[in-house]
Amino acid sequence: MLSISLDYRCWVISNKFIWSKSFLSARHFTRTSCFQPAHLRRHWSSFKQTQNFCSAKSTKNMSDDEADPELLELLRAHLMGKPSSDPEPDTGVLEGAEYIYDNSIDVALDMWSCKTAANAIYKQMQEKSYSTSTWSEHELHPKAKDESTVNFIFTMDLLNFSFWSELPGEDRFAISYKDRTWTGYWSLVAALQRALDEDIPITSSDFWQSEDECTLDLLKHVFRSTTDEEIPMLEERLACLREAGQVLYESYSCSFTNCIKAANGSAAGLVNILANDFSCFRDEHKFQGRRKPVRFLKRAQILVADLWACFQGEGYGAFRDIDKITMFADYRVPQVLNTMGCLSYSPPLNEAIKEKQVIASGSSWELQMRACSIWCVELIRREIKRNHPEVEINAILIDFFLYDLMKEMESRGQETVPHHRTRSIWY
């Protein structure tokens, strides 16, 4: 492979460097950092014209020598006086995802595949009347619209991570409940429902705090499998429950509904409360030389989305800024986006996924896949809104739809590419 000075950042296509003032093929590419030496910057505008989804990029990259938006805001407040009201909360997830996309070298987006996917997703969602009501229609999701359901959802998303297995379907961890066998995410929901049926107060924060009652052996019983494989990361799940119980006791009078009230009707505000007060929800990571961590907050965001969907935007699920929630960066949605041709991977990353190698949590590969998936769904959402401005659509519904689609493909044996393997509490 041709070597090149680190001062020369360029586009890489099939391990060959292509340089041109006016044209650069961008159909199948791997992109490096967007920093440019001074003598190359005069050509940058022509490069930008060839980027996929250039029209969808609303902001430019911020390199380390550029002004920090947060610092500018503080200066404005100091010089011009404090605004009449506090600014609306923002999670920063989308901003971080775009930053990684702009600096990604191993994951790329294909514009035409994303446009095609947007049209197909819109059509299928219309045909299926896909909406928030779809959430409650599943037989395992709770039906009551009260605080008990809020507690169930909080417990569910505290533990909603890492269900993948290397074993074949009949041997993997599974829960038997109501004459059916459940795997993956649904095994978690089934296990919680089964525990409640057995009068185990698994959704009680008081119970989580008790080291005498909520023990590792008790959790082993709650998550007892119909197979020989146990649920992954059981000790980490107990730690999440224990921490959440302690935080609720110390700060929220033992009630998660008080967290919701503290957010004052803001979805982004509730996500930030979860990330700031509960370390087990603080899904943020350092990427390259960026000063502040990139936030993903998958479980915090899906918790808010589940509340919104379950309560159909009312009561405990009423959030004025629900559209600030992004897709939930896990391993299933990147898989379906890759299957649809929207995401493409560099040869080394693609080989690692196909060989089912474990990719470390927080590694550059993993962060690029997660961030580019968030940005991809955002571009799909924008494309649907551009073509159908009258339609109420957000990243949550697109994520739910894509997840369900991937599970349907899996059940029919139509998986053409494996999902990436990362073991962590974040998803």
C-alpha positions, 0 to 999 in steps of 0.5 A, spaced: 500 500 500 502 506 498 505 510 504 503 518 504 505 523 509 500 524 515 500 531 513 496 529 507 489 527 508 485 524 503 480 519 500 482 512 500 479 507 494 481 500 494 487 502 497 489 507 492 490 514 493 486 518 488 488 526 487 484 531 483 482 538 483 475 537 480 473 530 481 473 525 486 469 518 486 465 517 492 461 511 490 465 506 494 470 510 499 473 510 506 474 517 509 480 519 513 480 525 517 477 532 515 483 536 517 487 539 511 494 542 510 493 550 509 496 548 501 490 543 500 485 547 503 484 551 497 481 545 493 477 543 499 470 546 496 471 541 490 472 535 494 466 537 498 462 537 492 463 530 491 461 528 498 455 523 499 449 527 502 453 534 502 446 537 502 444 534 508 451 536 512 448 542 516 455 544 519 462 543 518 467 540 522 470 543 528 478 542 528 481 543 535 484 550 533 476 552 532 472 555 537 468 551 541 460 553 541 459 552 548 465 557 550 462 562 545 455 561 548 458 563 555 462 569 552 455 571 549 451 570 555 457 574 559 457 580 554 450 580 552 447 578 559 443 572 560 438 570 556 431 571 558 430 564 559 434 557 559 436 554 553 432 548 551 436 541 553 440 538 548 443 531 548 449 532 544 448 525 541 447 528 533 452 533 534 457 527 536 455 522 531 456 527 525 463 529 528 465 522 527 461 521 520 465 527 518 472 524 520 470 516 519 475 512 515 472 505 516 465 506 515 461 510 509 454 512 507 452 511 500 447 516 498 443 513 493 442 506 497 439 511 503 435 515 498 432 508 496 431 506 503 428 512 505 422 511 500 422 503 502 421 505 509 416 510 508 412 505 504 412 500 508 411 504 515 404 507 511 402 500 509 403 497 516 400 503 519 406 503 523 406 508 529 407 509 537 401 504 538 405 498 535 409 498 541 403 496 546 401 491 541 406 486 543 403 481 547 409 482 552 409 489 553 405 492 559 398 495 557 397 499 564 398 506 563 400 507 570 406 508 575 407 500 575 408 500 567 413 506 568 417 502 573 417 496 568 420 500 563 425 503 567 427 496 569 427 493 562 432 499 560 436 498 565 438 491 563 437 492 556 443 490 553 448 484 550 443 478 548 447 476 542 450 469 543 455 465 538 451 458 539 445 456 534 438 458 535 436 452 539 442 452 544 442 460 546 440 463 552 432 463 552 426 464 556 420 460 557 414 464 558 406 463 557 408 457 552 413 460 548 420 461 548 423 468 547 430 470 545 434 476 545 431 483 547 424 479 548 427 474 553 429 480 558 421 482 557 419 475 558 423 474 564 421 480 568 414 479 566 415 472 569 418 474 575 412 479 577 408 473 576 412 469 581 411 475 586 418 477 585 418 485 586 423 485 580 421 492 578 422 495 585 428 500 587 427 498 594 428 491 592 434 493 588 438 496 594 437 490 599 443 486 598 439 480 602 434 480 597 436 482 591 442 477 590 446 474 584 442 467 586 436 471 585 437 474 579 440 467 576 433 465 578 429 470 574 433 469 568 433 462 568 434 459 561 431 453 558 437 452 555 444 451 558 447 458 556 446 463 562 444 470 560 451 474 559 453 479 564 449 477 570 453 481 575 453 487 571 446 487 571 446 486 578 450 492 579 446 496 574 440 495 579 444 496 585 446 503 583 439 505 580 436 503 587 441 507 590 441 514 586 433 513 586 433 513 594 438 519 595 436 524 589 429 522 587 425 519 593 425 512 591 421 513 585 423 514 577 417 518 576 420 524 580 426 523 574 421 524 569 418 530 573 425 533 574 425 533 566 419 538 566 417 535 559 423 535 556 425 528 552 433 531 552 432 533 559 430 526 561 436 523 557 441 528 560 438 527 567 439 519 566 446 520 563 448 525 569 446 522 575 446 514 573 453 512 571 450 506 568 447 510 563 453 514 561 454 511 554 459 516 552 466 515 549 473 519 547 474 519 539 480 521 536 482 528 538 476 531 540 476 535 546 469 532 549 466 525 549 462 523 544 455 521 547 451 515 544 446 514 550 443 508 547 439 506 553 437 513 556 434 515 549 431 508 548 428 509 555 425 515 553 422 513 547 419 507 550 415 511 555 413 516 549 411 510 545 407 506 551 404 512 553 403 515 546 405 521 548 401 523 553 402 523 561 408 520 563 410 520 556 409 527 554 415 530 551 415 537 547 422 535 544 421 528 543 424 529 536 431 530 539 432 523 540 436 519 535 436 512 533 439 507 538 446 505 536 446 498 537 448 492 533 442 490 530 440 497 526 447 497 523 446 490 521 440 492 517 443 498 514 449 494 512 444 489 509 440 495 505 447 498 502 446 504 506 452 503 510 459 500 507 465 498 511 473 498 510 475 491 508 479 490 515 472 492 518 468 488 514 472 482 514 472 482 522 465 482 522 464 477 517 469 472 521 465 474 528 471 477 531 469 481 538 470 488 537 472 492 543 467 497 546 469 504 545 474 502 539 475 506 533 471 501 529 465 500 534 464 508 535 464 509 527 459 504 526 455 506 531 455 514 530 455 513 522 448 509 523 445 515 527 447 519 522 444 515 517 438 514 520 438 522 521 439 523 513 433 517 512 429 521 516 430 528 513 429 524 506 422 522 508 420 529 511 423 532 504 418 528 500 413 527 505 413 534 509 406 532 512 408 526 515 409 525 522 416 521 523 422 521 527 428 517 528 425 513 534 419 510 529 425 509 524 429 505 529 423 501 531 421 499 524 428 497 522 429 493 528 423 489 527 425 488 520 431 485 522 428 481 527 423 478 522 429 477 517 432 473 522 426 469 524 426 467 516 433 465 516 434 471 511 440 474 514 445 476 509 451 479 513 452 478 521 451 483 526 458 486 529 460 483 536 461 487 542 460 485 549 458 491 553 453 494 558 451 500 553 447 495 548 
